[in-house]
Amino acid sequence: DIFFDLPVGIIVKADRASITVEGDDKQLVGSVASKIRSFRKPEPYKGKGVRYKNENIKIKQGKTVGE
């Protein structure tokens, strides 16, 4: 579990697969979204983690067995 205190004026709504950050101050909304994403950055091998909407993550191949 991750506990994060929201600044005044920020509203966060969470569904099963998405988190929506809303507010009047555009810069504050961006910094809160960036802070939430920093808790679980998308990892390059399976793509798990918090992503922005319509963000593409380049998936790495990983180790290959063979000669």
All heavy atoms as TSV, in Angstrom:
chain	resi	resn	atom	element	x	y	z
A	1	ASP	N	N	0.829	-1.182	0.000
A	1	ASP	CA	C	0.000	0.000	0.000
A	1	ASP	C	C	0.875	1.247	0.000
A	1	ASP	O	O	1.899	1.302	0.676
A	1	ASP	CB	C	-0.903	0.017	1.213
A	1	ASP	CG	C	-1.941	-1.097	1.180
A	1	ASP	OD1	O	-2.214	-1.606	0.082
A	1	ASP	OD2	O	-2.461	-1.434	2.248
A	2	ILE	N	N	0.428	2.240	-0.744
A	2	ILE	CA	C	1.125	3.519	-0.818
A	2	ILE	C	C	0.175	4.595	-0.318
A	2	ILE	O	O	-0.956	4.713	-0.796
A	2	ILE	CB	C	1.568	3.819	-2.261
A	2	ILE	CG1	C	2.540	2.754	-2.718
A	2	ILE	CG2	C	2.195	5.195	-2.340
A	2	ILE	CD1	C	2.898	2.847	-4.178
A	3	PHE	N	N	0.626	5.383	0.658
A	3	PHE	CA	C	-0.185	6.464	1.198
A	3	PHE	C	C	0.399	7.791	0.730
A	3	PHE	O	O	1.587	8.035	0.875
A	3	PHE	CB	C	-0.209	6.394	2.728
A	3	PHE	CG	C	-0.820	5.127	3.241
A	3	PHE	CD1	C	-0.019	4.102	3.705
A	3	PHE	CD2	C	-2.193	4.953	3.230
A	3	PHE	CE1	C	-0.574	2.924	4.167
A	3	PHE	CE2	C	-2.759	3.781	3.695
A	3	PHE	CZ	C	-1.955	2.763	4.165
A	4	PHE	N	N	-0.452	8.640	0.155
A	4	PHE	CA	C	-0.015	9.911	-0.416
A	4	PHE	C	C	-1.031	10.981	-0.032
A	4	PHE	O	O	-2.219	10.851	-0.334
A	4	PHE	CB	C	0.093	9.771	-1.939
A	4	PHE	CG	C	0.493	11.027	-2.646
A	4	PHE	CD1	C	1.736	11.590	-2.441
A	4	PHE	CD2	C	-0.373	11.644	-3.529
A	4	PHE	CE1	C	2.108	12.746	-3.094
A	4	PHE	CE2	C	-0.010	12.793	-4.189
A	4	PHE	CZ	C	1.242	13.348	-3.967
A	5	ASP	N	N	-0.589	12.017	0.642
A	5	ASP	CA	C	-1.465	13.124	1.014
A	5	ASP	C	C	-1.602	14.073	-0.166
A	5	ASP	O	O	-0.603	14.566	-0.694
A	5	ASP	CB	C	-0.896	13.874	2.223
A	5	ASP	CG	C	-0.898	13.015	3.476
A	5	ASP	OD1	O	-1.802	12.167	3.596
A	5	ASP	OD2	O	-0.005	13.198	4.321
A	6	LEU	N	N	-2.844	14.333	-0.565
A	6	LEU	CA	C	-3.099	15.200	-1.712
A	6	LEU	C	C	-3.060	16.668	-1.298
A	6	LEU	O	O	-3.519	17.024	-0.218
A	6	LEU	CB	C	-4.472	14.888	-2.305
A	6	LEU	CG	C	-4.628	13.513	-2.925
A	6	LEU	CD1	C	-6.067	13.299	-3.336
A	6	LEU	CD2	C	-3.720	13.391	-4.129
A	7	PRO	N	N	-2.514	17.527	-2.165
A	7	PRO	CA	C	-2.557	18.966	-1.892
A	7	PRO	C	C	-3.993	19.498	-1.990
A	7	PRO	O	O	-4.873	18.857	-2.576
A	7	PRO	CB	C	-1.697	19.579	-2.995
A	7	PRO	CG	C	-0.953	18.461	-3.608
A	7	PRO	CD	C	-1.721	17.220	-3.334
A	8	VAL	N	N	-4.214	20.658	-1.426
A	8	VAL	CA	C	-5.537	21.286	-1.470
A	8	VAL	C	C	-5.859	21.670	-2.911
A	8	VAL	O	O	-5.025	22.223	-3.620
A	8	VAL	CB	C	-5.553	22.538	-0.566
A	8	VAL	CG1	C	-6.896	23.251	-0.658
A	8	VAL	CG2	C	-5.246	22.161	0.870
A	9	GLY	N	N	-7.066	21.349	-3.365
A	9	GLY	CA	C	-7.504	21.703	-4.713
A	9	GLY	C	C	-7.325	20.603	-5.737
A	9	GLY	O	O	-7.632	20.788	-6.898
A	10	ILE	N	N	-6.835	19.437	-5.320
A	10	ILE	CA	C	-6.638	18.311	-6.237
A	10	ILE	C	C	-7.668	17.236	-5.924
A	10	ILE	O	O	-7.865	16.864	-4.762
A	10	ILE	CB	C	-5.216	17.732	-6.102
A	10	ILE	CG1	C	-4.177	18.774	-6.489
A	10	ILE	CG2	C	-5.048	16.475	-6.936
A	10	ILE	CD1	C	-4.228	19.203	-7.937
A	11	ILE	N	N	-8.320	16.739	-6.964
A	11	ILE	CA	C	-9.312	15.669	-6.839
A	11	ILE	C	C	-8.791	14.464	-7.606
A	11	ILE	O	O	-8.399	14.580	-8.769
A	11	ILE	CB	C	-10.671	16.109	-7.412
A	11	ILE	CG1	C	-11.189	17.351	-6.663
A	11	ILE	CG2	C	-11.676	14.982	-7.338
A	11	ILE	CD1	C	-12.364	18.001	-7.328
A	12	VAL	N	N	-8.780	13.306	-6.964
A	12	VAL	CA	C	-8.311	12.077	-7.597
A	12	VAL	C	C	-9.445	11.074	-7.589
A	12	VAL	O	O	-10.043	10.812	-6.541
A	12	VAL	CB	C	-7.078	11.506	-6.860
A	12	VAL	CG1	C	-6.673	10.185	-7.462
A	12	VAL	CG2	C	-5.935	12.481	-6.904
A	13	LYS	N	N	-9.750	10.522	-8.760
A	13	LYS	CA	C	-10.762	9.478	-8.895
A	13	LYS	C	C	-10.061	8.219	-9.402
A	13	LYS	O	O	-9.221	8.300	-10.297
A	13	LYS	CB	C	-11.840	9.896	-9.889
A	13	LYS	CG	C	-12.601	11.137	-9.487
A	13	LYS	CD	C	-13.580	11.546	-10.558
A	13	LYS	CE	C	-14.238	12.865	-10.209
A	13	LYS	NZ	N	-15.081	13.346	-11.306
A	14	ALA	N	N	-10.414	7.082	-8.828
A	14	ALA	CA	C	-9.769	5.837	-9.220
A	14	ALA	C	C	-10.811	4.803	-9.615
A	14	ALA	O	O	-11.768	4.569	-8.881
A	14	ALA	CB	C	-8.912	5.307	-8.081
A	15	ASP	N	N	-10.623	4.212	-10.799
A	15	ASP	CA	C	-11.407	3.064	-11.233
A	15	ASP	C	C	-10.519	1.842	-11.062
A	15	ASP	O	O	-9.458	1.913	-10.465
A	15	ASP	CB	C	-11.831	3.227	-12.698
A	15	ASP	CG	C	-12.779	4.406	-12.878
A	15	ASP	OD1	O	-13.469	4.765	-11.911
A	15	ASP	OD2	O	-12.801	4.960	-13.992
A	16	ARG	N	N	-10.925	0.724	-11.602
A	16	ARG	CA	C	-10.124	-0.477	-11.464
A	16	ARG	C	C	-8.804	-0.368	-12.209
A	16	ARG	O	O	-7.787	-0.855	-11.741
A	16	ARG	CB	C	-10.890	-1.694	-11.969
A	16	ARG	CG	C	-12.119	-1.883	-11.162
A	16	ARG	CD	C	-12.594	-3.145	-10.644
A	16	ARG	NE	N	-12.089	-4.435	-10.590
A	16	ARG	CZ	C	-11.567	-4.959	-9.491
A	16	ARG	NH1	N	-11.366	-4.230	-8.441
A	16	ARG	NH2	N	-11.238	-6.209	-9.466
A	17	ALA	N	N	-8.799	0.265	-13.367
A	17	ALA	CA	C	-7.580	0.297	-14.180
A	17	ALA	C	C	-7.074	1.704	-14.469
A	17	ALA	O	O	-6.087	1.857	-15.177
A	17	ALA	CB	C	-7.831	-0.428	-15.498
A	18	SER	N	N	-7.729	2.732	-13.942
A	18	SER	CA	C	-7.288	4.085	-14.265
A	18	SER	C	C	-7.407	5.003	-13.053
A	18	SER	O	O	-8.254	4.812	-12.187
A	18	SER	CB	C	-8.102	4.653	-15.427
A	18	SER	OG	O	-9.446	4.815	-15.046
A	19	ILE	N	N	-6.551	6.005	-13.035
A	19	ILE	CA	C	-6.560	7.032	-12.001
A	19	ILE	C	C	-6.690	8.372	-12.718
A	19	ILE	O	O	-5.942	8.653	-13.644
A	19	ILE	CB	C	-5.258	7.011	-11.182
A	19	ILE	CG1	C	-5.081	5.666	-10.499
A	19	ILE	CG2	C	-5.255	8.124	-10.160
A	19	ILE	CD1	C	-3.731	5.504	-9.845
A	20	THR	N	N	-7.638	9.196	-12.291
A	20	THR	CA	C	-7.852	10.504	-12.889
A	20	THR	C	C	-7.500	11.576	-11.870
A	20	THR	O	O	-7.995	11.550	-10.747
A	20	THR	CB	C	-9.326	10.667	-13.319
A	20	THR	OG1	O	-9.681	9.583	-14.179
A	20	THR	CG2	C	-9.535	11.967	-14.052
A	21	VAL	N	N	-6.626	12.503	-12.273
A	21	VAL	CA	C	-6.215	13.609	-11.410
A	21	VAL	C	C	-6.800	14.890	-11.992
A	21	VAL	O	O	-6.568	15.200	-13.149
A	21	VAL	CB	C	-4.677	13.705	-11.325
A	21	VAL	CG1	C	-4.266	14.833	-10.406
A	21	VAL	CG2	C	-4.072	12.392	-10.868
A	22	GLU	N	N	-7.563	15.636	-11.182
A	22	GLU	CA	C	-8.215	16.860	-11.646
A	22	GLU	C	C	-7.932	18.001	-10.678
A	22	GLU	O	O	-7.680	17.772	-9.493
A	22	GLU	CB	C	-9.729	16.661	-11.745
A	22	GLU	CG	C	-10.157	15.613	-12.727
A	22	GLU	CD	C	-11.654	15.372	-12.704
A	22	GLU	OE1	O	-12.316	15.818	-11.746
A	22	GLU	OE2	O	-12.152	14.736	-13.630
A	23	GLY	N	N	-7.996	19.220	-11.196
A	23	GLY	CA	C	-7.818	20.401	-10.355
A	23	GLY	C	C	-7.788	21.655	-11.195
A	23	GLY	O	O	-7.792	21.606	-12.428
A	24	ASP	N	N	-7.746	22.800	-10.516
A	24	ASP	CA	C	-7.739	24.086	-11.211
A	24	ASP	C	C	-6.344	24.484	-11.681
A	24	ASP	O	O	-6.186	25.079	-12.738
A	24	ASP	CB	C	-8.282	25.176	-10.292
A	24	ASP	CG	C	-9.768	24.975	-10.001
A	24	ASP	OD1	O	-10.461	24.380	-10.850
A	24	ASP	OD2	O	-10.216	25.420	-8.927
A	25	ASP	N	N	-5.320	24.175	-10.910
A	25	ASP	CA	C	-3.948	24.563	-11.225
A	25	ASP	C	C	-3.296	23.477	-12.083
A	25	ASP	O	O	-3.042	22.374	-11.616
A	25	ASP	CB	C	-3.166	24.768	-9.928
A	25	ASP	CG	C	-1.786	25.343	-10.147
A	25	ASP	OD1	O	-1.438	25.625	-11.318
A	25	ASP	OD2	O	-1.057	25.521	-9.159
A	26	LYS	N	N	-3.030	23.798	-13.338
A	26	LYS	CA	C	-2.494	22.817	-14.288
A	26	LYS	C	C	-1.109	22.319	-13.875
A	26	LYS	O	O	-0.800	21.133	-14.009
A	26	LYS	CB	C	-2.433	23.439	-15.684
A	26	LYS	CG	C	-2.098	22.475	-16.781
A	26	LYS	CD	C	-2.212	23.158	-18.129
A	26	LYS	CE	C	-1.948	22.195	-19.255
A	26	LYS	NZ	N	-2.088	22.825	-20.560
A	27	GLN	N	N	-0.287	23.203	-13.349
A	27	GLN	CA	C	1.059	22.818	-12.926
A	27	GLN	C	C	1.006	21.874	-11.720
A	27	GLN	O	O	1.747	20.896	-11.651
A	27	GLN	CB	C	1.872	24.054	-12.569
A	27	GLN	CG	C	3.295	23.724	-12.171
A	27	GLN	CD	C	4.105	24.978	-11.888
A	27	GLN	OE1	O	3.591	26.085	-12.002
A	27	GLN	NE2	N	5.352	24.805	-11.525
A	28	LEU	N	N	0.107	22.125	-10.785
A	28	LEU	CA	C	-0.039	21.278	-9.610
A	28	LEU	C	C	-0.589	19.905	-9.988
A	28	LEU	O	O	-0.145	18.883	-9.452
A	28	LEU	CB	C	-0.941	21.956	-8.578
A	28	LEU	CG	C	-1.073	21.279	-7.230
A	28	LEU	CD1	C	0.292	21.147	-6.562
A	28	LEU	CD2	C	-2.027	22.054	-6.338
A	29	VAL	N	N	-1.523	19.871	-10.931
A	29	VAL	CA	C	-2.069	18.593	-11.401
A	29	VAL	C	C	-0.968	17.759	-12.043
A	29	VAL	O	O	-0.846	16.558	-11.780
A	29	VAL	CB	C	-3.228	18.827	-12.403
A	29	VAL	CG1	C	-3.614	17.531	-13.100
A	29	VAL	CG2	C	-4.429	19.399	-11.694
A	30	GLY	N	N	-0.130	18.382	-12.852
A	30	GLY	CA	C	0.973	17.668	-13.494
A	30	GLY	C	C	1.988	17.153	-12.499
A	30	GLY	O	O	2.485	16.029	-12.628
A	31	SER	N	N	2.294	17.950	-11.481
A	31	SER	CA	C	3.273	17.503	-10.494
A	31	SER	C	C	2.726	16.378	-9.628
A	31	SER	O	O	3.462	15.463	-9.261
A	31	SER	CB	C	3.739	18.671	-9.629
A	31	SER	OG	O	2.687	19.159	-8.851
A	32	VAL	N	N	1.424	16.405	-9.303
A	32	VAL	CA	C	0.819	15.316	-8.534
A	32	VAL	C	C	0.784	14.044	-9.371
A	32	VAL	O	O	1.099	12.954	-8.875
A	32	VAL	CB	C	-0.596	15.710	-8.045
A	32	VAL	CG1	C	-1.333	14.506	-7.489
A	32	VAL	CG2	C	-0.503	16.792	-7.001
A	33	ALA	N	N	0.436	14.158	-10.652
A	33	ALA	CA	C	0.429	12.983	-11.530
A	33	ALA	C	C	1.827	12.405	-11.673
A	33	ALA	O	O	2.013	11.183	-11.670
A	33	ALA	CB	C	-0.131	13.367	-12.897
A	34	SER	N	N	2.822	13.263	-11.763
A	34	SER	CA	C	4.202	12.803	-11.854
A	34	SER	C	C	4.642	12.112	-10.574
A	34	SER	O	O	5.351	11.096	-10.611
A	34	SER	CB	C	5.108	13.997	-12.140
A	34	SER	OG	O	6.450	13.613	-12.115
A	35	LYS	N	N	4.219	12.635	-9.428
A	35	LYS	CA	C	4.571	12.037	-8.139
A	35	LYS	C	C	3.915	10.673	-7.983
A	35	LYS	O	O	4.549	9.713	-7.516
A	35	LYS	CB	C	4.137	12.976	-7.007
A	35	LYS	CG	C	4.505	12.505	-5.643
A	35	LYS	CD	C	5.996	12.547	-5.443
A	35	LYS	CE	C	6.323	12.193	-4.004
A	35	LYS	NZ	N	7.757	12.128	-3.766
A	36	ILE	N	N	2.657	10.533	-8.405
A	36	ILE	CA	C	1.965	9.243	-8.335
A	36	ILE	C	C	2.653	8.238	-9.248
A	36	ILE	O	O	2.838	7.069	-8.893
A	36	ILE	CB	C	0.473	9.408	-8.700
A	36	ILE	CG1	C	-0.238	10.200	-7.597
A	36	ILE	CG2	C	-0.203	8.062	-8.900
A	36	ILE	CD1	C	-1.657	10.582	-7.938
A	37	ARG	N	N	3.066	8.682	-10.429
A	37	ARG	CA	C	3.737	7.789	-11.367
A	37	ARG	C	C	5.106	7.354	-10.844
A	37	ARG	O	O	5.560	6.237	-11.104
A	37	ARG	CB	C	3.914	8.487	-12.713
A	37	ARG	CG	C	4.530	7.600	-13.778
A	37	ARG	CD	C	4.613	8.373	-15.073
A	37	ARG	NE	N	4.913	7.478	-16.167
A	37	ARG	CZ	C	6.100	7.412	-16.746
A	37	ARG	NH1	N	7.090	8.164	-16.319
A	37	ARG	NH2	N	6.301	6.587	-17.742
A	38	SER	N	N	5.766	8.215	-10.078
A	38	SER	CA	C	7.103	7.889	-9.589
A	38	SER	C	C	7.099	6.739	-8.585
A	38	SER	O	O	8.133	6.125	-8.360
A	38	SER	CB	C	7.746	9.124	-8.951
A	38	SER	OG	O	7.131	9.438	-7.717
A	39	PHE	N	N	5.948	6.445	-7.990
A	39	PHE	CA	C	5.873	5.328	-7.049
A	39	PHE	C	C	6.047	3.989	-7.765
A	39	PHE	O	O	6.657	3.073	-7.236
A	39	PHE	CB	C	4.552	5.329	-6.291
A	39	PHE	CG	C	4.364	6.532	-5.400
A	39	PHE	CD1	C	3.177	7.230	-5.414
A	39	PHE	CD2	C	5.375	6.969	-4.570
A	39	PHE	CE1	C	2.990	8.321	-4.597
A	39	PHE	CE2	C	5.206	8.063	-3.748
A	39	PHE	CZ	C	4.007	8.743	-3.769
A	40	ARG	N	N	5.484	3.854	-8.952
A	40	ARG	CA	C	5.586	2.614	-9.735
A	40	ARG	C	C	5.806	2.961	-11.200
A	40	ARG	O	O	4.872	2.971	-11.998
A	40	ARG	CB	C	4.294	1.795	-9.629
A	40	ARG	CG	C	3.844	1.490	-8.246
A	40	ARG	CD	C	4.256	0.123	-7.836
A	40	ARG	NE	N	3.983	0.001	-6.406
A	40	ARG	CZ	C	3.456	-1.046	-5.842
A	40	ARG	NH1	N	3.162	-2.075	-6.554
A	40	ARG	NH2	N	3.260	-1.072	-4.554
A	41	LYS	N	N	7.034	3.228	-11.580
A	41	LYS	CA	C	7.331	3.540	-12.978
A	41	LYS	C	C	7.159	2.289	-13.825
A	41	LYS	O	O	7.403	1.181	-13.357
A	41	LYS	CB	C	8.759	4.057	-13.114
A	41	LYS	CG	C	8.967	5.424	-12.515
A	41	LYS	CD	C	10.347	5.918	-12.784
A	41	LYS	CE	C	10.534	7.290	-12.193
A	41	LYS	NZ	N	11.888	7.787	-12.356
A	42	PRO	N	N	6.756	2.442	-15.095
A	42	PRO	CA	C	6.627	1.270	-15.966
A	42	PRO	C	C	7.988	0.633	-16.215
A	42	PRO	O	O	8.936	1.324	-16.571
A	42	PRO	CB	C	6.059	1.829	-17.266
A	42	PRO	CG	C	5.661	3.208	-16.989
A	42	PRO	CD	C	6.317	3.646	-15.748
A	43	GLU	N	N	8.069	-0.651	-15.980
A	43	GLU	CA	C	9.342	-1.327	-16.182
A	43	GLU	C	C	9.421	-1.826	-17.623
A	43	GLU	O	O	8.408	-2.122	-18.244
A	43	GLU	CB	C	9.536	-2.436	-15.146
A	43	GLU	CG	C	8.415	-3.450	-15.068
A	43	GLU	CD	C	8.740	-4.688	-15.845
A	43	GLU	OE1	O	9.876	-4.863	-16.293
A	43	GLU	OE2	O	7.836	-5.486	-16.032
A	44	PRO	N	N	10.625	-1.920	-18.198
A	44	PRO	CA	C	10.770	-2.139	-19.634
A	44	PRO	C	C	10.581	-3.578	-20.107
A	44	PRO	O	O	10.537	-3.809	-21.303
A	44	PRO	CB	C	12.199	-1.674	-19.913
A	44	PRO	CG	C	12.914	-1.860	-18.640
A	44	PRO	CD	C	11.903	-1.615	-17.565
A	45	TYR	N	N	10.467	-4.543	-19.209
A	45	TYR	CA	C	10.393	-5.926	-19.653
A	45	TYR	C	C	8.963	-6.442	-19.747
A	45	TYR	O	O	8.625	-7.168	-20.670
A	45	TYR	CB	C	11.235	-6.821	-18.746
A	45	TYR	CG	C	12.701	-6.488	-18.858
A	45	TYR	CD1	C	13.332	-5.705	-17.917
A	45	TYR	CD2	C	13.446	-6.904	-19.958
A	45	TYR	CE1	C	14.666	-5.369	-18.034
A	45	TYR	CE2	C	14.776	-6.567	-20.094
A	45	TYR	CZ	C	15.380	-5.803	-19.128
A	45	TYR	OH	O	16.695	-5.462	-19.260
A	46	LYS	N	N	8.098	-6.105	-18.821
A	46	LYS	CA	C	6.701	-6.525	-18.895
A	46	LYS	C	C	5.745	-5.349	-19.047
A	46	LYS	O	O	4.574	-5.545	-19.335
A	46	LYS	CB	C	6.325	-7.321	-17.645
A	46	LYS	CG	C	6.993	-8.677	-17.578
A	46	LYS	CD	C	6.457	-9.481	-16.428
A	46	LYS	CE	C	7.106	-10.845	-16.374
A	46	LYS	NZ	N	6.623	-11.643	-15.251
A	47	GLY	N	N	6.230	-4.145	-18.804
A	47	GLY	CA	C	5.391	-2.961	-18.957
A	47	GLY	C	C	4.498	-2.690	-17.764
A	47	GLY	O	O	3.602	-1.856	-17.840
A	48	LYS	N	N	4.712	-3.368	-16.648
A	48	LYS	CA	C	3.885	-3.147	-15.467
A	48	LYS	C	C	4.259	-1.832	-14.819
A	48	LYS	O	O	5.412	-1.427	-14.832
A	48	LYS	CB	C	4.098	-4.280	-14.454
A	48	LYS	CG	C	3.577	-5.610	-14.915
A	48	LYS	CD	C	3.771	-6.636	-13.833
A	48	LYS	CE	C	3.242	-7.986	-14.246
A	48	LYS	NZ	N	3.433	-8.984	-13.187
A	49	GLY	N	N	3.282	-1.164	-14.252
A	49	GLY	CA	C	3.521	0.095	-13.569
A	49	GLY	C	C	2.470	1.121	-13.940
A	49	GLY	O	O	1.524	0.832	-14.671
A	50	VAL	N	N	2.624	2.330	-13.448
A	50	VAL	CA	C	1.679	3.416	-13.709
A	50	VAL	C	C	2.132	4.146	-14.962
A	50	VAL	O	O	3.257	4.600	-15.056
A	50	VAL	CB	C	1.624	4.387	-12.506
A	50	VAL	CG1	C	0.699	5.553	-12.812
A	50	VAL	CG2	C	1.163	3.662	-11.262
A	51	ARG	N	N	1.227	4.258	-15.932
A	51	ARG	CA	C	1.517	4.949	-17.189
A	51	ARG	C	C	0.556	6.110	-17.363
A	51	ARG	O	O	-0.531	6.111	-16.805
A	51	ARG	CB	C	1.292	4.039	-18.393
A	51	ARG	CG	C	2.003	2.756	-18.377
A	51	ARG	CD	C	1.652	2.026	-19.642
A	51	ARG	NE	N	1.936	0.618	-19.508
A	51	ARG	CZ	C	1.930	-0.221	-20.497
A	51	ARG	NH1	N	1.628	0.194	-21.695
A	51	ARG	NH2	N	2.204	-1.478	-20.291
A	52	TYR	N	N	0.961	7.060	-18.177
A	52	TYR	CA	C	0.042	8.108	-18.588
A	52	TYR	C	C	-0.847	7.549	-19.690
A	52	TYR	O	O	-0.499	6.580	-20.369
A	52	TYR	CB	C	0.800	9.334	-19.103
A	52	TYR	CG	C	1.629	10.019	-18.033
A	52	TYR	CD1	C	2.987	10.244	-18.223
A	52	TYR	CD2	C	1.061	10.450	-16.856
A	52	TYR	CE1	C	3.748	10.875	-17.262
A	52	TYR	CE2	C	1.812	11.084	-15.887
A	52	TYR	CZ	C	3.155	11.297	-16.098
A	52	TYR	OH	O	3.902	11.914	-15.144
A	53	LYS	N	N	-1.987	8.181	-19.908
A	53	LYS	CA	C	-2.904	7.728	-20.952
A	53	LYS	C	C	-2.244	7.885	-22.318
A	53	LYS	O	O	-1.584	8.892	-22.581
A	53	LYS	CB	C	-4.190	8.558	-20.897
A	53	LYS	CG	C	-5.268	8.066	-21.811
A	53	LYS	CD	C	-6.529	8.864	-21.609
A	53	LYS	CE	C	-7.631	8.349	-22.497
A	53	LYS	NZ	N	-8.868	9.093	-22.296
A	54	ASN	N	N	-2.382	6.901	-23.153
A	54	ASN	CA	C	-1.825	6.851	-24.515
A	54	ASN	C	C	-0.306	6.901	-24.534
A	54	ASN	O	O	0.293	7.341	-25.509
A	54	ASN	CB	C	-2.387	7.976	-25.391
A	54	ASN	CG	C	-3.883	7.862	-25.555
A	54	ASN	OD1	O	-4.423	6.762	-25.590
A	54	ASN	ND2	N	-4.560	8.982	-25.625
A	55	GLU	N	N	0.353	6.452	-23.497
A	55	GLU	CA	C	1.806	6.418	-23.460
A	55	GLU	C	C	2.287	5.055	-23.944
A	55	GLU	O	O	1.751	4.022	-23.541
A	55	GLU	CB	C	2.312	6.651	-22.030
A	55	GLU	CG	C	3.801	6.605	-21.909
A	55	GLU	CD	C	4.281	6.764	-20.486
A	55	GLU	OE1	O	3.473	6.617	-19.561
A	55	GLU	OE2	O	5.483	7.018	-20.310
A	56	ASN	N	N	3.266	5.047	-24.818
A	56	ASN	CA	C	3.824	3.805	-25.326
A	56	ASN	C	C	5.133	3.516	-24.612
A	56	ASN	O	O	6.010	4.371	-24.538
A	56	ASN	CB	C	4.074	3.885	-26.831
A	56	ASN	CG	C	2.782	3.987	-27.604
A	56	ASN	OD1	O	1.773	3.428	-27.199
A	56	ASN	ND2	N	2.798	4.701	-28.706
A	57	ILE	N	N	5.259	2.303	-24.116
A	57	ILE	CA	C	6.473	1.865	-23.447
A	57	ILE	C	C	7.170	0.882	-24.371
A	57	ILE	O	O	6.554	-0.077	-24.851
A	57	ILE	CB	C	6.158	1.170	-22.099
A	57	ILE	CG1	C	5.337	2.079	-21.189
A	57	ILE	CG2	C	7.428	0.714	-21.414
A	57	ILE	CD1	C	6.063	3.321	-20.754
A	58	LYS	N	N	8.442	1.128	-24.652
A	58	LYS	CA	C	9.204	0.179	-25.469
A	58	LYS	C	C	9.553	-1.023	-24.619
A	58	LYS	O	O	10.216	-0.904	-23.596
A	58	LYS	CB	C	10.469	0.826	-26.006
A	58	LYS	CG	C	10.205	1.880	-27.047
A	58	LYS	CD	C	11.501	2.381	-27.641
A	58	LYS	CE	C	11.210	3.414	-28.715
A	58	LYS	NZ	N	12.448	3.901	-29.319
A	59	ILE	N	N	9.065	-2.183	-25.026
A	59	ILE	CA	C	9.277	-3.420	-24.285
A	59	ILE	C	C	10.567	-4.059	-24.778
A	59	ILE	O	O	10.776	-4.255	-25.975
A	59	ILE	CB	C	8.093	-4.390	-24.474
A	59	ILE	CG1	C	6.774	-3.726	-24.059
A	59	ILE	CG2	C	8.317	-5.669	-23.705
A	59	ILE	CD1	C	6.696	-3.372	-22.587
A	60	LYS	N	N	11.456	-4.365	-23.829
A	60	LYS	CA	C	12.723	-5.018	-24.176
A	60	LYS	C	C	12.494	-6.519	-24.307
A	60	LYS	O	O	11.594	-7.086	-23.709
A	60	LYS	CB	C	13.771	-4.745	-23.118
A	60	LYS	CG	C	14.218	-3.319	-23.040
A	60	LYS	CD	C	15.325	-3.152	-22.038
A	60	LYS	CE	C	15.824	-1.733	-22.006
A	60	LYS	NZ	N	16.907	-1.577	-21.001
A	61	GLN	N	N	13.352	-7.161	-25.065
A	61	GLN	CA	C	13.187	-8.585	-25.339
A	61	GLN	C	C	13.578	-9.446	-24.145
A	61	GLN	O	O	12.971	-10.457	-23.880
A	61	GLN	CB	C	14.027	-8.988	-26.547
A	61	GLN	CG	C	13.820	-10.411	-26.956
A	61	GLN	CD	C	14.607	-10.742	-28.214
A	61	GLN	OE1	O	15.301	-9.901	-28.746
A	61	GLN	NE2	N	14.496	-11.955	-28.673
A	62	GLY	N	N	14.606	-9.094	-23.423
A	62	GLY	CA	C	15.065	-9.911	-22.312
A	62	GLY	C	C	16.132	-10.882	-22.768
A	62	GLY	O	O	16.645	-10.823	-23.876
A	63	LYS	N	N	16.470	-11.804	-21.884
A	63	LYS	CA	C	17.513	-12.770	-22.216
A	63	LYS	C	C	17.006	-13.787	-23.236
A	63	LYS	O	O	15.864	-14.214	-23.181
A	63	LYS	CB	C	17.954	-13.526	-20.968
A	63	LYS	CG	C	18.661	-12.672	-19.964
A	63	LYS	CD	C	19.120	-13.532	-18.798
A	63	LYS	CE	C	19.868	-12.705	-17.785
A	63	LYS	NZ	N	20.314	-13.515	-16.653
A	64	THR	N	N	17.857	-14.175	-24.142
A	64	THR	CA	C	17.497	-15.221	-25.097
A	64	THR	C	C	18.412	-16.418	-24.832
A	64	THR	O	O	19.617	-16.275	-24.646
A	64	THR	CB	C	17.685	-14.751	-26.548
A	64	THR	OG1	O	19.014	-14.295	-26.726
A	64	THR	CG2	C	16.727	-13.625	-26.861
A	65	VAL	N	N	17.819	-17.594	-24.825
A	65	VAL	CA	C	18.583	-18.809	-24.600
A	65	VAL	C	C	18.875	-19.409	-25.945
A	65	VAL	O	O	18.003	-19.628	-26.767
A	65	VAL	CB	C	17.774	-19.791	-23.728
A	65	VAL	CG1	C	18.552	-21.072	-23.515
A	65	VAL	CG2	C	17.408	-19.157	-22.404
A	66	GLY	N	N	20.120	-19.692	-26.197
A	66	GLY	CA	C	20.493	-20.268	-27.476
A	66	GLY	C	C	21.938	-19.953	-27.796
A	66	GLY	O	O	22.595	-19.167	-27.128
A	67	GLU	N	N	22.401	-20.564	-28.840
A	67	GLU	CA	C	23.800	-20.343	-29.206
A	67	GLU	C	C	23.909	-19.834	-30.605
A	67	GLU	O	O	23.160	-19.914	-31.439
A	67	GLU	CB	C	24.569	-21.650	-29.074
A	67	GLU	CG	C	24.592	-22.102	-27.630
A	67	GLU	CD	C	25.347	-23.395	-27.452
A	67	GLU	OE1	O	26.457	-23.494	-27.980
A	67	GLU	OE2	O	24.809	-24.284	-26.804
